[in-house]
Amino acid sequence: MQALTCYKGIKHLFVLTMVTEIGDLKRFAHPRRLVSWAGMDIREYASGGRSTWLGITRQDNRYLRTALIEAKQRGDRSATLGKDVKARRAESRSEYVGIADRCLRRLNKKGNRLLLAGKHPNKVKVACAREMVGFVWESLNQAAAA
């Protein structure tokens, strides 16, 4: 549980939702599998050598997808950390904090780049939440190995 509370926007309720919905992490050998299972995979239409990318598939677990998007929305404001996040990070191991820091920097950079490119804010949230799944997977794998 401490592995995920290091993230900005994720508190205990979101952690419980994510862990309950994911269940056994060993089912997912790669973060792409978890992204697909959460229904956040990119829908693609290919015909005649051309391919078109559409929105996310929304095919599987809507509860996990909703929790991830809401967590990203709550931690979306800036890259600075509040008192609450700093207090949660003080109780956690340095490996978890390092993963959460990489996630925060990467998602902040990606979100700002997409917003400056003129993308709709909801699309930016979903794209960043989709990327956050990989970091969540890595944190949970670190926690399982410890």
C-alpha positions as CSV (number, residue, x, y, z in Angstrom):
1,M,0.0,0.0,0.0
2,Q,2.9,2.4,0.7
3,A,4.2,1.8,-2.8
4,L,1.2,3.6,-4.3
5,T,0.5,6.3,-1.7
6,C,3.8,8.0,-2.8
7,Y,2.1,9.1,-6.0
8,K,0.5,12.6,-6.1
9,G,-3.3,12.1,-6.4
10,I,-3.4,8.6,-4.9
11,K,-4.5,8.1,-1.4
12,H,-5.7,5.1,0.6
13,L,-9.1,4.7,-1.1
14,F,-7.6,4.7,-4.6
15,V,-4.9,2.3,-3.5
16,L,-7.6,-0.1,-2.2
17,T,-9.6,0.2,-5.4
18,M,-6.5,-0.5,-7.6
19,V,-5.2,-3.4,-5.5
20,T,-8.6,-5.0,-5.3
21,E,-9.4,-4.6,-9.0
22,I,-5.9,-5.8,-10.1
23,G,-5.8,-8.7,-7.8
24,D,-2.8,-10.9,-8.5
25,L,-0.2,-8.9,-10.4
26,K,1.6,-12.0,-11.7
27,R,-1.2,-12.2,-14.3
28,F,0.4,-9.3,-16.1
29,A,3.9,-10.0,-17.4
30,H,4.2,-6.5,-18.8
31,P,2.6,-3.1,-18.2
32,R,1.0,-3.3,-21.6
33,R,-1.1,-6.2,-20.4
34,L,-2.3,-4.2,-17.5
35,V,-3.1,-1.2,-19.7
36,S,-5.1,-3.5,-22.0
37,W,-6.9,-5.1,-19.1
38,A,-7.9,-1.7,-17.7
39,G,-9.4,-0.8,-21.1
40,M,-7.0,2.0,-21.8
41,D,-5.4,0.5,-24.8
42,I,-5.5,2.4,-28.1
43,R,-8.1,1.3,-30.5
44,E,-6.7,0.8,-34.0
45,Y,-8.4,0.3,-37.4
46,A,-6.2,-1.1,-40.1
47,S,-7.1,-1.9,-43.7
48,G,-5.3,-1.8,-47.0
49,G,-1.9,-1.0,-45.4
50,R,-3.3,2.1,-43.7
51,S,-4.0,2.3,-40.0
52,T,-6.1,4.8,-38.0
53,W,-5.8,5.2,-34.3
54,L,-9.0,6.0,-32.4
55,G,-9.7,6.5,-28.7
56,I,-9.2,4.0,-25.9
57,T,-10.9,0.7,-26.1
58,R,-12.9,0.9,-22.8
59,Q,-13.4,-2.9,-23.0
60,D,-12.5,-4.3,-19.6
61,N,-12.3,-3.0,-16.1
62,R,-14.0,0.3,-15.8
63,Y,-13.5,0.6,-12.1
64,L,-9.7,0.5,-12.4
65,R,-9.8,2.8,-15.4
66,T,-12.0,5.3,-13.5
67,A,-9.7,5.2,-10.4
68,L,-6.6,5.9,-12.5
69,I,-8.2,8.8,-14.4
70,E,-9.5,10.3,-11.2
71,A,-6.1,9.9,-9.5
72,K,-4.5,11.6,-12.4
73,Q,-7.1,14.4,-12.3
74,R,-6.5,15.0,-8.6
75,G,-2.7,15.1,-9.0
76,D,-2.8,17.2,-12.2
77,R,-2.4,20.7,-11.0
78,S,1.4,21.1,-10.8
79,A,4.6,19.2,-10.2
80,T,5.0,20.5,-6.7
81,L,4.3,18.3,-3.7
82,G,1.9,19.2,-0.9
83,K,2.4,18.5,2.8
84,D,0.2,15.4,2.7
85,V,2.2,13.8,-0.1
86,K,5.5,14.6,1.6
87,A,4.3,13.1,4.8
88,R,3.2,9.9,3.0
89,R,6.5,9.7,1.2
90,A,8.5,10.1,4.5
91,E,7.0,6.8,5.6
92,S,7.8,4.9,2.4
93,R,10.9,3.3,1.0
94,S,13.2,5.2,-1.3
95,E,12.6,2.9,-4.2
96,Y,8.9,3.7,-4.2
97,V,9.6,7.4,-3.9
98,G,12.0,7.3,-6.8
99,I,9.4,5.6,-9.1
100,A,6.8,8.1,-8.0
101,D,9.1,11.0,-8.7
102,R,9.9,9.7,-12.2
103,C,6.2,9.3,-12.8
104,L,5.4,12.9,-11.6
105,R,8.1,14.4,-13.8
106,R,7.2,12.4,-16.9
107,L,3.4,13.0,-16.6
108,N,3.8,16.7,-15.9
109,K,6.0,17.1,-19.0
110,K,3.7,15.0,-21.2
111,G,0.6,16.8,-19.9
112,N,2.0,20.2,-20.5
113,R,3.3,19.3,-24.0
114,L,-0.2,17.9,-25.0
115,L,-2.0,20.9,-23.6
116,L,0.3,23.3,-25.5
117,A,-0.3,21.3,-28.6
118,G,-4.0,22.1,-28.3
119,K,-5.4,18.8,-27.1
120,H,-8.6,18.7,-25.0
121,P,-7.9,18.5,-21.3
122,N,-9.9,15.3,-20.9
123,K,-7.8,13.6,-23.6
124,V,-4.7,14.7,-21.8
125,K,-5.9,13.3,-18.5
126,V,-6.7,9.9,-20.1
127,A,-3.3,9.8,-21.9
128,C,-1.4,10.6,-18.7
129,A,-3.5,8.1,-16.7
130,R,-2.7,5.5,-19.4
131,E,1.0,6.2,-18.9
132,M,0.7,6.1,-15.1
133,V,-0.4,2.5,-15.3
134,G,3.2,1.5,-16.2
135,F,4.5,3.2,-13.1
136,V,1.8,1.6,-10.9
137,W,2.8,-1.8,-12.3
138,E,6.4,-1.1,-11.6
139,S,5.7,0.0,-8.0
140,L,3.5,-3.0,-7.3
141,N,6.2,-5.3,-8.7
142,Q,8.8,-3.7,-6.4
143,A,6.4,-4.2,-3.4
144,A,5.8,-7.8,-4.3
145,A,9.5,-8.5,-4.6
146,A,10.2,-6.9,-1.2
